[in-house]
Amino acid sequence: MTSTPHRQPVLDKPFVLDLFAGPGGLDVAAHVLDVPSLGIEWDRSACLTRYAAGLDTLHADVSAVRRDAFESLPPEINVLAGGPPCQTYSVAGSGVGRKALDEVKGYIERLMAGDGDEEIDKELKKLTDPRTALVLEPLRYAIQATRSPNRGNRPYDVIVLEQVPAVEALWQHYALVLENIGLPDGTKYKAEVAVLDTETYGVPQTRSRAVLIARREGLGEPFLPEPTHRAYEAKEWNRKNGKVAAAEGVHQPALDEEIAPEPVTRGRKAEGPRPWVSMRMALPGRTKPFLVRSNYGSSGHPGRRGVRTDQQPAATVTGRISRFVVFEHLNDDVVYEGPRFSMDEAGMLQTFPPGYPWSGTAQAQQVGNAVPPLFGAHLLSAALGLPAPAPEALREPWMPATEEERAKLRSQGCGAADECTARCPRSEDQAPPRSASRRKKTSVE
């Protein structure tokens, strides 16, 4: 199911807990919908960005909060959301997570059966990459909510999860057990799972995500957000605009050559999804036409580099966005390397508002790891039965927090107004163990 005739709010006062919150993609989405949120994030720099943006944050390890500080979370939280780290599930990653999917499914069933945390934790530590186990945390939070005296053992009403497409099978298993088995206390949910393309929701990039939207029984059938824009089909776009392999001798449009809008033909109504959003539309500050060459391989072929014009959506924005090479026209026959995307522009390709206060180090990685806020707003609005977001809401400049506000947020999130404290996690604690081959190579060097 991808749409519903009438959207009806399912909660009077939704309050989102965002696990693995990153620099704030889902929180910005909640802000657009006027829904309060609290994010838990372990990375120091991502937290600095969140504080600068004025977002309520706990600088903490998601697993540690569940084990040791769950009772300190606001009891009024009724929406659980998040996107667990995807490195081990990514096509570009080591593939450890993909191999562990079946094993993780077994852990899901054991958790739903009420098996003890200590025994499961002991076994999870044996996994090659500890991040693989983090995909279980949303389920463990859902279970913990039903055991929380501070909440009156009240379960979460709505669950919204997103991850790379390789996790779809795992989300399907989540849905299966949430619907048929239920949490150990008997709470059951209705769930929808699918892989969605972000450009069909107005995000100016091609990015696919596996999503799960679940509602507690009695809150109505969940549904996926209805696409607002047409899907980007590379072959179709190339065919219509003459962009095929140069070896075929077909004309490739110049950067400043306007591409005629697609006409409305008989048999296709003018209504319906709008055209996908191009980089040119998303980056109004770029006054010259441009080409972008991504700095990573395509479809598992490292030697292949994607090239797109500003009249197309961007390739998937990753932590390597700062390496994307941007070419501009010198004249009709010559292009030259122009300025690369700034962090503000990279964020705008993810639909963060202009002026979003990227802070700390590894800012490109923060941008690439984030949930596109516009996409997140579509997910949350569908999950909560709220009106779909207006894209214009994310095109207004973001108002950063004042120094006083940042200090207050950091004091709440880190324990001190101007620095991290002993309660804050260390980034190296989340790193996967180095392989034997890697250690051997390092020792030789």
Secondary structure, 3 states (H helix, E strand, C coil): CCCCCCCCCCCCCCCEEEECCCCCHHHHHHHHCCCCEEEEECCHHHHHHHHHHCCCEEECCHHHHHHHHHHHCCCCCCEEEECCCCHHHCCCCCCHHHHHHHHHHHHHHHHHCCCCHHHHHHHHCCCCCHHHHHHHHHHHHHHHHCCCHHHCCCCCCEEEEEECHHHHHHHHHHHHHHHHCCCCCCCCEEEEEEEEEHHHHCCCECCEEEEEEEEECCCCCCCCCCCCECCCCHHHHHHHHCCCCHHHCCCCCCCCCCCCCCCCCCCCCCCCCECCCCHHHHCCCCCCCEEEECCCCECCECCCCCEEECCCCECCCCCCHHHCEEEEECCCCCEEECCCCCHHHHHHHCCCCCCCCCCCCCHHHHHHHCCCHHHHHHHHHHHHCCCCCCHHHHCCCCCCCCHHHHHHHHHHHHCCCCCCCCCCCCHHHHCCCCCHHHHHHHHHC
